[in-house]
């Protein structure tokens, strides 16, 4: 895959915040997914705590049977500091390197991270979507911001995730009796289509299959690098 350069990665924290606010205005919150969605990419990043080496993995699956179509990975050293809300400036360069190794252009992308459920409405899924032009959805394991009521304990139960009075995502129970996931649109999706995409990718685990398999792949990379 190839795409035009969106911006430089040589930024200070203050410049990164300003860029997020600028790019958030370009995010498209509309359902641009094909019908039906046939291929979904899952994205995950792994790294040692306190280290500067990041391991990105992208796994492309075919729906509805989750057949593996392609996978790609990349390793890189990241210098951008850890700042809550600026995670994409640490992780996205190596994620894009992994994406550049794909031959398949997926219909949609699930990101283990936030979409618009972000203080500046510009999480990792939004950032990746603008770079690649693909429909993206954030599907995070934990909450970055916002408030919500407790969701039900049964698979498919959901409640709104609210930020400053706006519904920015859904808190979704992906498997009965487990902690919920935090789903929000990234780019070229809306909340309804984002939740539907995540639900179409659920198997027998808490995480959707694309991001679960990407997580396993990135962890294998990290463990192999340790020798």
ZIMO-V536788 format. One record per pair of residues at least 24 apart in sequence whose C-alpha atoms are under 8 Angstrom apart, sorted by the first residue. I is the first residue (numbers start at 0). J is the second residue. Records with the same first field share a line. If there is no record, write none. Layout:
BEGIN
I = J  J
END
This chain:
BEGIN
0 = 98  99  100  101  102  103  104
1 = 99  131
2 = 130  131
3 = 130
4 = 130
5 = 129  130
8 = 88  92
12 = 82  85
15 = 85  88
16 = 85
19 = 119  121
20 = 119  121
22 = 121  126
23 = 119  120  121  125
25 = 129
26 = 125  129  185  186  187
27 = 186  187  188
28 = 184  185  186  187  188  189
29 = 186  187  188  189
30 = 187  188  189  192
31 = 134  187  188
32 = 106  107  134  187  188  192
33 = 106
36 = 62  106  107
37 = 61  62  63  106
38 = 62  105  106  107
39 = 105  106  107  108  109  209
40 = 105  106  107  108  109  209  210
41 = 108  109  110  111  208  209  210  211  212  213
42 = 94  108  109  110  111  209  210  213  214
43 = 110  111  210  213  214  217
44 = 90  94  214  217
45 = 214  217  218  221
46 = 221
47 = 221
51 = 76  77  78
52 = 76  77
53 = 77  90  93
54 = 93  217  218  220  221
55 = 93  94  97  217
56 = 94  97  213  214  216  217
57 = 94  97  98  213
58 = 209  210  212  213
59 = 103  105  209
60 = 209
62 = 200
63 = 199  200
65 = 200  208
69 = 101  102  103
70 = 101
71 = 97  98  100  101
72 = 96  97  98  100  217
73 = 97
84 = 117  118  122  143
85 = 122
86 = 122  123
87 = 122  123  126
91 = 123  126  127
95 = 127
105 = 133
106 = 133  134
107 = 133  134  135  136
108 = 133  134  135  136
109 = 135  136  137  138  197  209  210
110 = 135  136  137  138  139  210
111 = 137  138  139  140  210
112 = 137  138  139  140
113 = 137  138  139  143  181  182  183  185
114 = 138  182  183  184  185  186
115 = 167  168  183  184  185
116 = 143  144  145  160  162  167  168  183
117 = 143  144
118 = 144
121 = 185
122 = 185
123 = 185
124 = 184  185  186
125 = 184  185  186
126 = 185
128 = 185  186  187
129 = 186
133 = 186  187
134 = 185  186  187  188
135 = 184  185  186  187  188
136 = 182  183  184  185  186  188  193
137 = 181  182  183  184  185
138 = 180  181  182  183  197
139 = 180  181  182
140 = 179  180  181
141 = 180  181
142 = 181
150 = 179
152 = 176  177
155 = 198
169 = 194
173 = 198  201  204  205  206
174 = 203  204  205
177 = 205
178 = 205
180 = 206
END
